[in-house]
Amino acid sequence: MNFPKSLKLPKFLIYIILTASLLLNVVLLGRSPAGGDIRVIGVIDGDTLVMDGKVRLRLRHLDAPEPEFCGGPEAKELLEKLVNGKSVRVEEKIMDQQGRPMALVYLGDTLINQTMLESGWVRYHSDQTTQTEKIQAAANQAKADRLGIFSQQCYQKENPNNPKCNIKGNIDKSTKVKKYYLPNCAHLLYQSTWSG
């Protein structure tokens, strides 16, 4: 398509317009909605979000049980109810030892990390942020109140059906072997490869 000479712009003016347009697009597309907030588009588990742009973000100060363990589904469900599909504010973002981004996450003035710990469905993980004391206090209170994973649902010290018959069980992380111990009988060990 040929334009009449009177409609053709000088090349330097075209470069200025294109450069200005490109810079404006970079600024506008780089800005998150609602003045710095970013939308949560999914929840992986009780401590990991998927943010707009498909970026995974872990919540600082906490560790949720994996979905197949006691409390895992409850932690994920609570986090979904709190933030899924909503815009949140991310502060004090760092990378963990595996190079994954971690941060404090706010919904309005509510610190989601603290809310998760108050529920008891996640464990406290030591970290240094401006909110460490407040978050640790919330975690300690949930544990003292025996909430979530600290409740009898997930954490039992005696057999409620027969208090005289207690067996302690552990899963060896490296071999996945389940080991059962009888209290006061350290020499009696029963190992199982049962996977149920």
N, C-alpha and C positions, 0 to 999 in steps of 0.2 A: 504494500500500500504506500503510495507516494503522497506526501503532504505538499501543499504549496509552500514556497519558500517563506512566505510571511508567517506560517504557523510553526515552522521549525524552530526549536529552541537551541541556543548555543550549547555545545558539549559540556562546558564547565557548569552551566546551570542544571543540566540533566544530572551530572555527577553530584552536585550539591543536593538536589531533590532526592536522589536515590540514597545518598548517605544519610540524610536526615530521616528518611523513611525507615531505613534499616535500624538506625539508632533508636528511633521511637518504638519500633517493633520489639527490639531487644529489651528495652525498659519495660514496656507494657506486658510482654509475655513473661518476663522474669519476676514480675510482681505477683505475689499471692493475693487471693481475694481477701476482703475484709481486713485490710491493713496489716498484713503479715501472717494471717491465718492460712492454714493449708488443709485441704479436705482429706479425710480418712476414707479410703475406698474399700478397705477390707481389714480383717483381723486374722492373723495366722494362728495365734494361741493367746494365752493370758498375759503375755508380755511383749508381743510383737505386732505392730501395725503395718499396713500397706498404705502409703500416702499417695496422693495425686502424683502422677508420673511414675507409678509402680515402684517407688522407693520404699524399701523396708526400713522400719525404725523400731528399735527396742526401747522400752521404758527403763530409765535409770533407776537404781536402788532396788530392783525387784527381780525375782526369778519365779516363773510360774511352772507348775508341774506340766510335763508333757501331756498331750490330750489323752493318752491311753492310761494315765495314772490317776489315782484318786485326787479329785479337785481340779484336774486339768480341764474337763468340759465346763465346769462351773466358772473357772477363771476366764475362759474364752467367752462364755456367754455374757458374763458381767461386762467385760471390756467392749464387746460388741454393742451391748445396750447403752453403754456410756458414750461411745464415740463414733461408731460406724455410720458413715454417711454425713458426718458433721465436720465443721471446720474447727481446727484446733490450733493453738499457738505452741510452737516448739522453742524451748529455751535450753541453754547450757548443753548444746550438742557436742558430743565427743565421739571418738571411735573406740570400740572395745578391743580386747586382745586379738580377736579374729578379724578386725577391720570393719566391723559392722557399726553403723551409726546408732548412737544411743542419745536420749534426751529426756528432759522434763517436759511433760505434755500437759497443757492447760486447756480446759474448755471453759471459756469465760474466766472467772476467778478461781475455778475449781482445779486443783492439781490432781490430775488423773492418777499419777503414780501413787500419791498418798491415799486416794480413794481405794485403789486396788489393795494396798497394804492394810487399810482399815477393815476390809472385808474378810481378811484372813485367807483368801484363796491363793495368795502368793507369799513367797518367803522374802525376807529382807536380804538385800545384797549390799554389802558395805561399799560406799562410794563417797566422794567429796563434792558436794554442791552447796549452793546457798541455802538449800532446804533440808540438809542432812539431819539436823536435830529433830525437826518437826516430823520428818518421814520415819526416822528410827523410833520415835515415841509412838507413832501410830502403829507400827509393826509390833512393838513390844506389847501394846495394849491388846491388839488382836490375839496375840499368843497367850497373854494372861487370861483373856476372856474365853479362850479355847474356841475361837471362831474358824470357820472354813477348814483348811487342811489341818488345823490344830484341834479340831473337834473330834468327837468319838467316831465320826464317820470315817476319818482318815488316820487318826492317831490314837491307838489304844494301848494302854499299859497292862490291861488285864482282859481276859476273856469274859465278856458280859454274860454269856450263856452258862459258863462254868468257871468262876474265878479261881478254882483250885487247879485248873488245867490251863496253864499259860505256855505258849510256844512263841519264841521270838524268831522272826524271819527276816532275812536280808537277801538282796540280789547282788551277786558279785558283778560289778560294772564291766570288768574286762572279759569274763567268761559267760556272763548271763546265767550262771548257775544259781539256783535258789538254795539258800542254806537256812536250816531251821535249828534253833538252839532251845534246849529246855533250861529255864532259869535254875540257878543254883547247881547246875550240872554241866559245867563248861566242857567236860570231857565227852559228853554225849552230843554228837553232831550228826545231823541227818542232811544229806545233800540230795537234791532232786533236780532233774532236768525237765520237770513238769513245766509247761509253758502256759498254763491257763490261769 
